[in-house]
């Protein structure tokens, strides 16, 4: 599933690039914002999901009388793969370009 966050920020960046030009300050801000969002989607959040998976495994191996053994499992489906982020970025470029062509 493509990253909707990546699609949105890259679509915004594409539209701003068409409207203000790629040498504008607005485009530079959008570009940096897009890079941060895509890095977060593919790196930080994905690693948080992997850590949640390990913590869930540790909690499941605790004895039943342990105070933490009855805690509900952590959500471990966080983040996107780099391919999903790239697909979202491509979707954003297409949508942003189509929007600006009709604007």
Secondary structure by P-SEA (a helix, b strand, c coil): cccaaaaaaaaaaaaaaaacccccaaaaaaaaaaaaaaaaaccaaaaaaaaaaaaaaaaaaccccccccccccccccccccaaaaaaaaaaaaaaaaaaaaac
